[in-house]
Amino acid sequence: MPRAPHSASKTLLNPRWIVTAVLVLLLAGVCVELGRWQLHRLDERKSRNEVTRSNLAAPPAPIADIVGPDHVIGQQHDWRTVVVTGRYDAAKQVVIRYRNLSDRPGFEIVTPLELDDGTAVLVDRGFLPRQGSELAPMSIPAAPSGEVTVTGRLRRSEHGGHTSGGVPVDGTARLINGPDFSKALGLPLYDGYVIVDKQQPPSDPAFDTFPGPEIDNGPHFFYALQWFFFALMAIGGLVYFSRRDVQDDKSAEAGSGHLEAEGTEGGSGTVAVGAAGPEDRGLRADRGHPDSGAGLD
């Protein structure tokens, strides 16, 4: 009997294809969510850039006029120009290790500046390039004595996850973190710090100054496009291979049906051997038996 026509659902609804389709769709969904996450990060970066541009354009002001009474330097204050006057507490100076400026490894020197109102703020006085393989700077320029006026940029405290890099140990640290420094140094510090632009009296020329912020959109948009492309590739691959499996199954079934049909036709046309007619025995239907002796008495 001829087989029933092949159905695509018979191929695609087997357990193997169901599991494969579910996994591919999950992968595509993850890629789409990662793409959306990158677009969300792009929006956040654009918002930060607007704040940074506004803060860079703002005129210098005393720190008390910019930061609230909680003394927390937040994202809304980042890169705002501030003026602070006080005295450096050089005895509580901290060397920040593992720093990099323009692809040069080195150190940053952070010194607390005690203000007239009894509070203090961390001041990043500058960058010292590493000389050879030294683990600490061989020579650190002394902080000016007496009253100092610093004009600089506000920065938020640095955080490193669950590491303790913001806690000074033996006068060194990996991060600049106001609350951690405050506990270790015993000073009522602002939560954040100031990087020096100008100082009176002037800063030591051994210090390298810091560049301004990078104001761009970063790679987030292109990362989002990549994730969306991966999602399309996953779905496109699923469609391609499913169609190919259906076509292969159809071809295999068609070939099997053709062979079966040939076998049936060959069986019905077979002639039995040994059923020969009279002609095959050398006789004619209109002649008698050769031994009959026709015309004899």
Salt bridges, closest charged atoms under 4 A:
GLU33 OE2 - ARG36 NH1 3.20
GLU44 OE2 - HIS40 NE2 3.08
GLU50 OE2 - ARG53 NH1 3.17
ASP78 OD1 - ARG155 NE 3.01
ASP78 OD2 - ARG156 NE 3.52
GLU108 OE2 - ARG99 NH1 3.58
GLU158 OE1 - ARG99 NH2 2.58
ASP197 OD2 - ARG153 NE 3.20
ASP208 OD2 - ARG104 NH2 2.69
ASP216 OD1 - ARG45 NH2 2.69
ASP245 OD2 - ARG16 NH2 3.05
GLU262 OE2 - HIS258 NE2 2.98
ASP286 OD2 - ARG284 NH2 3.16
ASP291 OD2 - HIS289 ND1 3.78
